Amino acid sequence: MAPHNPAQHPKIAADALSRMVQDVRSGRAEWAHPHTVRQAVDDLTRLSDAMATAVQQMTAALTQLGHGSQPHQRQSAAALHMAGQAATTAATQLRLARRGMH
């Protein structure tokens, strides 16, 4: 059995977040209760943690596939690394925010 394409998962997550943002902007949804904000912060923390790990995995895959030997490919790998660091920072900041919520 061949492994499946993991790229489907970020697409689903991105589509869901885009719908949420659009629903709030359009007034179809609102942050009406502190509990919903806390839950969203928890979920976004999980998403940020997963994104950091996924970016690390993608960087490693590019290196293994030999796509890190050209200068522009090294730049791509470096940019992915920075994106992973940003996701880690986002998760840390979301945790700090969540600690302040009661």
Phi and psi restraints in degrees (range 20) as a CNS / XPLOR table:
assign (resid 1 and name C) (resid 2 and name N)
       (resid 2 and name CA) (resid 2 and name C) 1.0 -80.4 20.0 2
assign (resid 2 and name N) (resid 2 and name CA)
       (resid 2 and name C) (resid 3 and name N) 1.0 145.4 20.0 2
assign (resid 2 and name C) (resid 3 and name N)
       (resid 3 and name CA) (resid 3 and name C) 1.0 -64.6 20.0 2
assign (resid 3 and name N) (resid 3 and name CA)
       (resid 3 and name C) (resid 4 and name N) 1.0 150.1 20.0 2
assign (resid 3 and name C) (resid 4 and name N)
       (resid 4 and name CA) (resid 4 and name C) 1.0 -83.3 20.0 2
assign (resid 4 and name N) (resid 4 and name CA)
       (resid 4 and name C) (resid 5 and name N) 1.0 168.3 20.0 2
assign (resid 4 and name C) (resid 5 and name N)
       (resid 5 and name CA) (resid 5 and name C) 1.0 -81.2 20.0 2
assign (resid 5 and name N) (resid 5 and name CA)
       (resid 5 and name C) (resid 6 and name N) 1.0 113.7 20.0 2
assign (resid 5 and name C) (resid 6 and name N)
       (resid 6 and name CA) (resid 6 and name C) 1.0 -71.6 20.0 2
assign (resid 6 and name N) (resid 6 and name CA)
       (resid 6 and name C) (resid 7 and name N) 1.0 -11.5 20.0 2
assign (resid 6 and name C) (resid 7 and name N)
       (resid 7 and name CA) (resid 7 and name C) 1.0 -65.8 20.0 2
assign (resid 7 and name N) (resid 7 and name CA)
       (resid 7 and name C) (resid 8 and name N) 1.0 -15.9 20.0 2
assign (resid 7 and name C) (resid 8 and name N)
       (resid 8 and name CA) (resid 8 and name C) 1.0 -67.2 20.0 2
assign (resid 8 and name N) (resid 8 and name CA)
       (resid 8 and name C) (resid 9 and name N) 1.0 -31.5 20.0 2
assign (resid 8 and name C) (resid 9 and name N)
       (resid 9 and name CA) (resid 9 and name C) 1.0 -68.6 20.0 2
assign (resid 9 and name N) (resid 9 and name CA)
       (resid 9 and name C) (resid 10 and name N) 1.0 -46.7 20.0 2
assign (resid 9 and name C) (resid 10 and name N)
       (resid 10 and name CA) (resid 10 and name C) 1.0 -62.3 20.0 2
assign (resid 10 and name N) (resid 10 and name CA)
       (resid 10 and name C) (resid 11 and name N) 1.0 -32.8 20.0 2
assign (resid 10 and name C) (resid 11 and name N)
       (resid 11 and name CA) (resid 11 and name C) 1.0 -63.2 20.0 2
assign (resid 11 and name N) (resid 11 and name CA)
       (resid 11 and name C) (resid 12 and name N) 1.0 -44.6 20.0 2
assign (resid 11 and name C) (resid 12 and name N)
       (resid 12 and name CA) (resid 12 and name C) 1.0 -62.8 20.0 2
assign (resid 12 and name N) (resid 12 and name CA)
       (resid 12 and name C) (resid 13 and name N) 1.0 -44.5 20.0 2
assign (resid 12 and name C) (resid 13 and name N)
       (resid 13 and name CA) (resid 13 and name C) 1.0 -64.1 20.0 2
assign (resid 13 and name N) (resid 13 and name CA)
       (resid 13 and name C) (resid 14 and name N) 1.0 -43.4 20.0 2
assign (resid 13 and name C) (resid 14 and name N)
       (resid 14 and name CA) (resid 14 and name C) 1.0 -63.8 20.0 2
assign (resid 14 and name N) (resid 14 and name CA)
       (resid 14 and name C) (resid 15 and name N) 1.0 -41.9 20.0 2
assign (resid 14 and name C) (resid 15 and name N)
       (resid 15 and name CA) (resid 15 and name C) 1.0 -62.1 20.0 2
assign (resid 15 and name N) (resid 15 and name CA)
       (resid 15 and name C) (resid 16 and name N) 1.0 -42.1 20.0 2
assign (resid 15 and name C) (resid 16 and name N)
       (resid 16 and name CA) (resid 16 and name C) 1.0 -65.2 20.0 2
assign (resid 16 and name N) (resid 16 and name CA)
       (resid 16 and name C) (resid 17 and name N) 1.0 -43.3 20.0 2
assign (resid 16 and name C) (resid 17 and name N)
       (resid 17 and name CA) (resid 17 and name C) 1.0 -66.0 20.0 2
assign (resid 17 and name N) (resid 17 and name CA)
       (resid 17 and name C) (resid 18 and name N) 1.0 -39.2 20.0 2
assign (resid 17 and name C) (resid 18 and name N)
       (resid 18 and name CA) (resid 18 and name C) 1.0 -62.2 20.0 2
assign (resid 18 and name N) (resid 18 and name CA)
       (resid 18 and name C) (resid 19 and name N) 1.0 -41.3 20.0 2
assign (resid 18 and name C) (resid 19 and name N)
       (resid 19 and name CA) (resid 19 and name C) 1.0 -63.3 20.0 2
assign (resid 19 and name N) (resid 19 and name CA)
       (resid 19 and name C) (resid 20 and name N) 1.0 -42.3 20.0 2
assign (resid 19 and name C) (resid 20 and name N)
       (resid 20 and name CA) (resid 20 and name C) 1.0 -60.5 20.0 2
assign (resid 20 and name N) (resid 20 and name CA)
       (resid 20 and name C) (resid 21 and name N) 1.0 -48.5 20.0 2
assign (resid 20 and name C) (resid 21 and name N)
       (resid 21 and name CA) (resid 21 and name C) 1.0 -60.8 20.0 2
assign (resid 21 and name N) (resid 21 and name CA)
       (resid 21 and name C) (resid 22 and name N) 1.0 -44.0 20.0 2
assign (resid 21 and name C) (resid 22 and name N)
       (resid 22 and name CA) (resid 22 and name C) 1.0 -64.6 20.0 2
assign (resid 22 and name N) (resid 22 and name CA)
       (resid 22 and name C) (resid 23 and name N) 1.0 -40.3 20.0 2
assign (resid 22 and name C) (resid 23 and name N)
       (resid 23 and name CA) (resid 23 and name C) 1.0 -62.7 20.0 2
assign (resid 23 and name N) (resid 23 and name CA)
       (resid 23 and name C) (resid 24 and name N) 1.0 -41.2 20.0 2
assign (resid 23 and name C) (resid 24 and name N)
       (resid 24 and name CA) (resid 24 and name C) 1.0 -68.3 20.0 2
assign (resid 24 and name N) (resid 24 and name CA)
       (resid 24 and name C) (resid 25 and name N) 1.0 -44.5 20.0 2
assign (resid 24 and name C) (resid 25 and name N)
       (resid 25 and name CA) (resid 25 and name C) 1.0 -59.8 20.0 2
assign (resid 25 and name N) (resid 25 and name CA)
       (resid 25 and name C) (resid 26 and name N) 1.0 -39.3 20.0 2
assign (resid 25 and name C) (resid 26 and name N)
       (resid 26 and name CA) (resid 26 and name C) 1.0 -83.1 20.0 2
assign (resid 26 and name N) (resid 26 and name CA)
       (resid 26 and name C) (resid 27 and name N) 1.0 -10.0 20.0 2
assign (resid 26 and name C) (resid 27 and name N)
       (resid 27 and name CA) (resid 27 and name C) 1.0 90.0 20.0 2
assign (resid 27 and name N) (resid 27 and name CA)
       (resid 27 and name C) (resid 28 and name N) 1.0 0.9 20.0 2
assign (resid 27 and name C) (resid 28 and name N)
       (resid 28 and name CA) (resid 28 and name C) 1.0 -72.8 20.0 2
assign (resid 28 and name N) (resid 28 and name CA)
       (resid 28 and name C) (resid 29 and name N) 1.0 -18.2 20.0 2
assign (resid 28 and name C) (resid 29 and name N)
       (resid 29 and name CA) (resid 29 and name C) 1.0 -140.9 20.0 2
assign (resid 29 and name N) (resid 29 and name CA)
       (resid 29 and name C) (resid 30 and name N) 1.0 155.5 20.0 2
assign (resid 29 and name C) (resid 30 and name N)
       (resid 30 and name CA) (resid 30 and name C) 1.0 -149.9 20.0 2
assign (resid 30 and name N) (resid 30 and name CA)
       (resid 30 and name C) (resid 31 and name N) 1.0 158.1 20.0 2
assign (resid 30 and name C) (resid 31 and name N)
       (resid 31 and name CA) (resid 31 and name C) 1.0 -88.6 20.0 2
assign (resid 31 and name N) (resid 31 and name CA)
       (resid 31 and name C) (resid 32 and name N) 1.0 78.1 20.0 2
assign (resid 31 and name C) (resid 32 and name N)
       (resid 32 and name CA) (resid 32 and name C) 1.0 -90.6 20.0 2
assign (resid 32 and name N) (resid 32 and name CA)
       (resid 32 and name C) (resid 33 and name N) 1.0 -11.5 20.0 2
assign (resid 32 and name C) (resid 33 and name N)
       (resid 33 and name CA) (resid 33 and name C) 1.0 -142.8 20.0 2
assign (resid 33 and name N) (resid 33 and name CA)
       (resid 33 and name C) (resid 34 and name N) 1.0 139.2 20.0 2
assign (resid 33 and name C) (resid 34 and name N)
       (resid 34 and name CA) (resid 34 and name C) 1.0 -56.3 20.0 2
assign (resid 34 and name N) (resid 34 and name CA)
       (resid 34 and name C) (resid 35 and name N) 1.0 -30.4 20.0 2
assign (resid 34 and name C) (resid 35 and name N)
       (resid 35 and name CA) (resid 35 and name C) 1.0 -62.3 20.0 2
assign (resid 35 and name N) (resid 35 and name CA)
       (resid 35 and name C) (resid 36 and name N) 1.0 -40.6 20.0 2
assign (resid 35 and name C) (resid 36 and name N)
       (resid 36 and name CA) (resid 36 and name C) 1.0 -67.8 20.0 2
assign (resid 36 and name N) (resid 36 and name CA)
       (resid 36 and name C) (resid 37 and name N) 1.0 -34.4 20.0 2
assign (resid 36 and name C) (resid 37 and name N)
       (resid 37 and name CA) (resid 37 and name C) 1.0 -66.9 20.0 2
assign (resid 37 and name N) (resid 37 and name CA)
       (resid 37 and name C) (resid 38 and name N) 1.0 -46.2 20.0 2
assign (resid 37 and name C) (resid 38 and name N)
       (resid 38 and name CA) (resid 38 and name C) 1.0 -59.4 20.0 2
assign (resid 38 and name N) (resid 38 and name CA)
       (resid 38 and name C) (resid 39 and name N) 1.0 -44.1 20.0 2
assign (resid 38 and name C) (resid 39 and name N)
       (resid 39 and name CA) (resid 39 and name C) 1.0 -63.1 20.0 2
assign (resid 39 and name N) (resid 39 and name CA)
       (resid 39 and name C) (resid 40 and name N) 1.0 -41.4 20.0 2
assign (resid 39 and name C) (resid 40 and name N)
       (resid 40 and name CA) (resid 40 and name C) 1.0 -65.2 20.0 2
assign (resid 40 and name N) (resid 40 and name CA)
       (resid 40 and name C) (resid 41 and name N) 1.0 -38.9 20.0 2
assign (resid 40 and name C) (resid 41 and name N)
       (resid 41 and name CA) (resid 41 and name C) 1.0 -63.3 20.0 2
assign (resid 41 and name N) (resid 41 and name CA)
       (resid 41 and name C) (resid 42 and name N) 1.0 -42.9 20.0 2
assign (resid 41 and name C) (resid 42 and name N)
       (resid 42 and name CA) (resid 42 and name C) 1.0 -60.1 20.0 2
assign (resid 42 and name N) (resid 42 and name CA)
       (resid 42 and name C) (resid 43 and name N) 1.0 -45.5 20.0 2
assign (resid 42 and name C) (resid 43 and name N)
       (resid 43 and name CA) (resid 43 and name C) 1.0 -68.0 20.0 2
assign (resid 43 and name N) (resid 43 and name CA)
       (resid 43 and name C) (resid 44 and name N) 1.0 -39.5 20.0 2
assign (resid 43 and name C) (resid 44 and name N)
       (resid 44 and name CA) (resid 44 and name C) 1.0 -67.3 20.0 2
assign (resid 44 and name N) (resid 44 and name CA)
       (resid 44 and name C) (resid 45 and name N) 1.0 -31.0 20.0 2
assign (resid 44 and name C) (resid 45 and name N)
       (resid 45 and name CA) (resid 45 and name C) 1.0 -64.1 20.0 2
assign (resid 45 and name N) (resid 45 and name CA)
       (resid 45 and name C) (resid 46 and name N) 1.0 -46.3 20.0 2
assign (resid 45 and name C) (resid 46 and name N)
       (resid 46 and name CA) (resid 46 and name C) 1.0 -59.3 20.0 2
assign (resid 46 and name N) (resid 46 and name CA)
       (resid 46 and name C) (resid 47 and name N) 1.0 -42.7 20.0 2
assign (resid 46 and name C) (resid 47 and name N)
       (resid 47 and name CA) (resid 47 and name C) 1.0 -63.1 20.0 2
assign (resid 47 and name N) (resid 47 and name CA)
       (resid 47 and name C) (resid 48 and name N) 1.0 -43.7 20.0 2
assign (resid 47 and name C) (resid 48 and name N)
       (resid 48 and name CA) (resid 48 and name C) 1.0 -64.2 20.0 2
assign (resid 48 and name N) (resid 48 and name CA)
       (resid 48 and name C) (resid 49 and name N) 1.0 -42.3 20.0 2
assign (resid 48 and name C) (resid 49 and name N)
       (resid 49 and name CA) (resid 49 and name C) 1.0 -60.5 20.0 2
assign (resid 49 and name N) (resid 49 and name CA)
       (resid 49 and name C) (resid 50 and name N) 1.0 -45.8 20.0 2
assign (resid 49 and name C) (resid 50 and name N)
       (resid 50 and name CA) (resid 50 and name C) 1.0 -65.7 20.0 2
assign (resid 50 and name N) (resid 50 and name CA)
       (resid 50 and name C) (resid 51 and name N) 1.0 -38.3 20.0 2
assign (resid 50 and name C) (resid 51 and name N)
       (resid 51 and name CA) (resid 51 and name C) 1.0 -63.3 20.0 2
assign (resid 51 and name N) (resid 51 and name CA)
       (resid 51 and name C) (resid 52 and name N) 1.0 -42.8 20.0 2
assign (resid 51 and name C) (resid 52 and name N)
       (resid 52 and name CA) (resid 52 and name C) 1.0 -59.9 20.0 2
assign (resid 52 and name N) (resid 52 and name CA)
       (resid 52 and name C) (resid 53 and name N) 1.0 -43.7 20.0 2
assign (resid 52 and name C) (resid 53 and name N)
       (resid 53 and name CA) (resid 53 and name C) 1.0 -67.2 20.0 2
assign (resid 53 and name N) (resid 53 and name CA)
       (resid 53 and name C) (resid 54 and name N) 1.0 -42.9 20.0 2
assign (resid 53 and name C) (resid 54 and name N)
       (resid 54 and name CA) (resid 54 and name C) 1.0 -62.8 20.0 2
assign (resid 54 and name N) (resid 54 and name CA)
       (resid 54 and name C) (resid 55 and name N) 1.0 -41.3 20.0 2
assign (resid 54 and name C) (resid 55 and name N)
       (resid 55 and name CA) (resid 55 and name C) 1.0 -64.9 20.0 2
assign (resid 55 and name N) (resid 55 and name CA)
       (resid 55 and name C) (resid 56 and name N) 1.0 -39.2 20.0 2
assign (resid 55 and name C) (resid 56 and name N)
       (resid 56 and name CA) (resid 56 and name C) 1.0 -61.8 20.0 2
assign (resid 56 and name N) (resid 56 and name CA)
       (resid 56 and name C) (resid 57 and name N) 1.0 -43.1 20.0 2
assign (resid 56 and name C) (resid 57 and name N)
       (resid 57 and name CA) (resid 57 and name C) 1.0 -63.9 20.0 2
assign (resid 57 and name N) (resid 57 and name CA)
       (resid 57 and name C) (resid 58 and name N) 1.0 -41.1 20.0 2
assign (resid 57 and name C) (resid 58 and name N)
       (resid 58 and name CA) (resid 58 and name C) 1.0 -65.8 20.0 2
assign (resid 58 and name N) (resid 58 and name CA)
       (resid 58 and name C) (resid 59 and name N) 1.0 -39.3 20.0 2
assign (resid 58 and name C) (resid 59 and name N)
       (resid 59 and name CA) (resid 59 and name C) 1.0 -62.1 20.0 2
assign (resid 59 and name N) (resid 59 and name CA)
       (resid 59 and name C) (resid 60 and name N) 1.0 -44.9 20.0 2
assign (resid 59 and name C) (resid 60 and name N)
       (resid 60 and name CA) (resid 60 and name C) 1.0 -63.1 20.0 2
assign (resid 60 and name N) (resid 60 and name CA)
       (resid 60 and name C) (resid 61 and name N) 1.0 -39.8 20.0 2
assign (resid 60 and name C) (resid 61 and name N)
       (resid 61 and name CA) (resid 61 and name C) 1.0 -64.5 20.0 2
assign (resid 61 and name N) (resid 61 and name CA)
       (resid 61 and name C) (resid 62 and name N) 1.0 -42.1 20.0 2
assign (resid 61 and name C) (resid 62 and name N)
       (resid 62 and name CA) (resid 62 and name C) 1.0 -60.8 20.0 2
assign (resid 62 and name N) (resid 62 and name CA)
       (resid 62 and name C) (resid 63 and name N) 1.0 -40.7 20.0 2
assign (resid 62 and name C) (resid 63 and name N)
       (resid 63 and name CA) (resid 63 and name C) 1.0 -65.2 20.0 2
assign (resid 63 and name N) (resid 63 and name CA)
       (resid 63 and name C) (resid 64 and name N) 1.0 -44.6 20.0 2
assign (resid 63 and name C) (resid 64 and name N)
       (resid 64 and name CA) (resid 64 and name C) 1.0 -64.6 20.0 2
assign (resid 64 and name N) (resid 64 and name CA)
       (resid 64 and name C) (resid 65 and name N) 1.0 -34.6 20.0 2
assign (resid 64 and name C) (resid 65 and name N)
       (resid 65 and name CA) (resid 65 and name C) 1.0 -78.8 20.0 2
assign (resid 65 and name N) (resid 65 and name CA)
       (resid 65 and name C) (resid 66 and name N) 1.0 -0.4 20.0 2
assign (resid 65 and name C) (resid 66 and name N)
       (resid 66 and name CA) (resid 66 and name C) 1.0 79.8 20.0 2
assign (resid 66 and name N) (resid 66 and name CA)
       (resid 66 and name C) (resid 67 and name N) 1.0 18.6 20.0 2
assign (resid 66 and name C) (resid 67 and name N)
       (resid 67 and name CA) (resid 67 and name C) 1.0 -94.1 20.0 2
assign (resid 67 and name N) (resid 67 and name CA)
       (resid 67 and name C) (resid 68 and name N) 1.0 20.9 20.0 2
assign (resid 67 and name C) (resid 68 and name N)
       (resid 68 and name CA) (resid 68 and name C) 1.0 -116.8 20.0 2
assign (resid 68 and name N) (resid 68 and name CA)
       (resid 68 and name C) (resid 69 and name N) 1.0 15.3 20.0 2
assign (resid 68 and name C) (resid 69 and name N)
       (resid 69 and name CA) (resid 69 and name C) 1.0 -91.8 20.0 2
assign (resid 69 and name N) (resid 69 and name CA)
       (resid 69 and name C) (resid 70 and name N) 1.0 -24.0 20.0 2
assign (resid 69 and name C) (resid 70 and name N)
       (resid 70 and name CA) (resid 70 and name C) 1.0 -91.5 20.0 2
assign (resid 70 and name N) (resid 70 and name CA)
       (resid 70 and name C) (resid 71 and name N) 1.0 152.9 20.0 2
assign (resid 70 and name C) (resid 71 and name N)
       (resid 71 and name CA) (resid 71 and name C) 1.0 -55.6 20.0 2
assign (resid 71 and name N) (resid 71 and name CA)
       (resid 71 and name C) (resid 72 and name N) 1.0 -44.6 20.0 2
assign (resid 71 and name C) (resid 72 and name N)
       (resid 72 and name CA) (resid 72 and name C) 1.0 -67.9 20.0 2
assign (resid 72 and name N) (resid 72 and name CA)
       (resid 72 and name C) (resid 73 and name N) 1.0 -28.7 20.0 2
assign (resid 72 and name C) (resid 73 and name N)
       (resid 73 and name CA) (resid 73 and name C) 1.0 -74.0 20.0 2
assign (resid 73 and name N) (resid 73 and name CA)
       (resid 73 and name C) (resid 74 and name N) 1.0 -35.5 20.0 2
assign (resid 73 and name C) (resid 74 and name N)
       (resid 74 and name CA) (resid 74 and name C) 1.0 -66.2 20.0 2
assign (resid 74 and name N) (resid 74 and name CA)
       (resid 74 and name C) (resid 75 and name N) 1.0 -36.1 20.0 2
assign (resid 74 and name C) (resid 75 and name N)
       (resid 75 and name CA) (resid 75 and name C) 1.0 -63.8 20.0 2
assign (resid 75 and name N) (resid 75 and name CA)
       (resid 75 and name C) (resid 76 and name N) 1.0 -40.0 20.0 2
assign (resid 75 and name C) (resid 76 and name N)
       (resid 76 and name CA) (resid 76 and name C) 1.0 -62.9 20.0 2
assign (resid 76 and name N) (resid 76 and name CA)
       (resid 76 and name C) (resid 77 and name N) 1.0 -44.3 20.0 2
assign (resid 76 and name C) (resid 77 and name N)
       (resid 77 and name CA) (resid 77 and name C) 1.0 -63.2 20.0 2
assign (resid 77 and name N) (resid 77 and name CA)
       (resid 77 and name C) (resid 78 and name N) 1.0 -40.5 20.0 2
assign (resid 77 and name C) (resid 78 and name N)
       (resid 78 and name CA) (resid 78 and name C) 1.0 -65.1 20.0 2
assign (resid 78 and name N) (resid 78 and name CA)
       (resid 78 and name C) (resid 79 and name N) 1.0 -39.9 20.0 2
assign (resid 78 and name C) (resid 79 and name N)
       (resid 79 and name CA) (resid 79 and name C) 1.0 -65.8 20.0 2
assign (resid 79 and name N) (resid 79 and name CA)
       (resid 79 and name C) (resid 80 and name N) 1.0 -39.8 20.0 2
assign (resid 79 and name C) (resid 80 and name N)
       (resid 80 and name CA) (resid 80 and name C) 1.0 -62.6 20.0 2
assign (resid 80 and name N) (resid 80 and name CA)
       (resid 80 and name C) (resid 81 and name N) 1.0 -41.4 20.0 2
assign (resid 80 and name C) (resid 81 and name N)
       (resid 81 and name CA) (resid 81 and name C) 1.0 -59.4 20.0 2
assign (resid 81 and name N) (resid 81 and name CA)
       (resid 81 and name C) (resid 82 and name N) 1.0 -44.8 20.0 2
assign (resid 81 and name C) (resid 82 and name N)
       (resid 82 and name CA) (resid 82 and name C) 1.0 -64.7 20.0 2
assign (resid 82 and name N) (resid 82 and name CA)
       (resid 82 and name C) (resid 83 and name N) 1.0 -37.6 20.0 2
assign (resid 82 and name C) (resid 83 and name N)
       (resid 83 and name CA) (resid 83 and name C) 1.0 -63.3 20.0 2
assign (resid 83 and name N) (resid 83 and name CA)
       (resid 83 and name C) (resid 84 and name N) 1.0 -38.9 20.0 2
assign (resid 83 and name C) (resid 84 and name N)
       (resid 84 and name CA) (resid 84 and name C) 1.0 -63.5 20.0 2
assign (resid 84 and name N) (resid 84 and name CA)
       (resid 84 and name C) (resid 85 and name N) 1.0 -40.7 20.0 2
assign (resid 84 and name C) (resid 85 and name N)
       (resid 85 and name CA) (resid 85 and name C) 1.0 -63.8 20.0 2
assign (resid 85 and name N) (resid 85 and name CA)
       (resid 85 and name C) (resid 86 and name N) 1.0 -40.3 20.0 2
assign (resid 85 and name C) (resid 86 and name N)
       (resid 86 and name CA) (resid 86 and name C) 1.0 -64.5 20.0 2
assign (resid 86 and name N) (resid 86 and name CA)
       (resid 86 and name C) (resid 87 and name N) 1.0 -39.1 20.0 2
assign (resid 86 and name C) (resid 87 and name N)
       (resid 87 and name CA) (resid 87 and name C) 1.0 -65.5 20.0 2
assign (resid 87 and name N) (resid 87 and name CA)
       (resid 87 and name C) (resid 88 and name N) 1.0 -38.7 20.0 2
assign (resid 87 and name C) (resid 88 and name N)
       (resid 88 and name CA) (resid 88 and name C) 1.0 -64.0 20.0 2
assign (resid 88 and name N) (resid 88 and name CA)
       (resid 88 and name C) (resid 89 and name N) 1.0 -43.2 20.0 2
assign (resid 88 and name C) (resid 89 and name N)
       (resid 89 and name CA) (resid 89 and name C) 1.0 -62.8 20.0 2
assign (resid 89 and name N) (resid 89 and name CA)
       (resid 89 and name C) (resid 90 and name N) 1.0 -42.0 20.0 2
assign (resid 89 and name C) (resid 90 and name N)
       (resid 90 and name CA) (resid 90 and name C) 1.0 -60.3 20.0 2
assign (resid 90 and name N) (resid 90 and name CA)
       (resid 90 and name C) (resid 91 and name N) 1.0 -44.6 20.0 2
assign (resid 90 and name C) (resid 91 and name N)
       (resid 91 and name CA) (resid 91 and name C) 1.0 -61.4 20.0 2
assign (resid 91 and name N) (resid 91 and name CA)
       (resid 91 and name C) (resid 92 and name N) 1.0 -41.5 20.0 2
assign (resid 91 and name C) (resid 92 and name N)
       (resid 92 and name CA) (resid 92 and name C) 1.0 -62.8 20.0 2
assign (resid 92 and name N) (resid 92 and name CA)
       (resid 92 and name C) (resid 93 and name N) 1.0 -44.9 20.0 2
assign (resid 92 and name C) (resid 93 and name N)
       (resid 93 and name CA) (resid 93 and name C) 1.0 -67.2 20.0 2
assign (resid 93 and name N) (resid 93 and name CA)
       (resid 93 and name C) (resid 94 and name N) 1.0 -37.6 20.0 2
assign (resid 93 and name C) (resid 94 and name N)
       (resid 94 and name CA) (resid 94 and name C) 1.0 -64.3 20.0 2
assign (resid 94 and name N) (resid 94 and name CA)
       (resid 94 and name C) (resid 95 and name N) 1.0 -38.7 20.0 2
assign (resid 94 and name C) (resid 95 and name N)
       (resid 95 and name CA) (resid 95 and name C) 1.0 -62.8 20.0 2
assign (resid 95 and name N) (resid 95 and name CA)
       (resid 95 and name C) (resid 96 and name N) 1.0 -41.9 20.0 2
assign (resid 95 and name C) (resid 96 and name N)
       (resid 96 and name CA) (resid 96 and name C) 1.0 -62.4 20.0 2
assign (resid 96 and name N) (resid 96 and name CA)
       (resid 96 and name C) (resid 97 and name N) 1.0 -42.5 20.0 2
assign (resid 96 and name C) (resid 97 and name N)
       (resid 97 and name CA) (resid 97 and name C) 1.0 -63.0 20.0 2
assign (resid 97 and name N) (resid 97 and name CA)
       (resid 97 and name C) (resid 98 and name N) 1.0 -42.9 20.0 2
assign (resid 97 and name C) (resid 98 and name N)
       (resid 98 and name CA) (resid 98 and name C) 1.0 -64.1 20.0 2
assign (resid 98 and name N) (resid 98 and name CA)
       (resid 98 and name C) (resid 99 and name N) 1.0 -36.0 20.0 2
assign (resid 98 and name C) (resid 99 and name N)
       (resid 99 and name CA) (resid 99 and name C) 1.0 -61.4 20.0 2
assign (resid 99 and name N) (resid 99 and name CA)
       (resid 99 and name C) (resid 100 and name N) 1.0 -30.0 20.0 2
assign (resid 99 and name C) (resid 100 and name N)
       (resid 100 and name CA) (resid 100 and name C) 1.0 -82.4 20.0 2
assign (resid 100 and name N) (resid 100 and name CA)
       (resid 100 and name C) (resid 101 and name N) 1.0 -7.8 20.0 2
assign (resid 100 and name C) (resid 101 and name N)
       (resid 101 and name CA) (resid 101 and name C) 1.0 -93.6 20.0 2
assign (resid 101 and name N) (resid 101 and name CA)
       (resid 101 and name C) (resid 102 and name N) 1.0 139.1 20.0 2
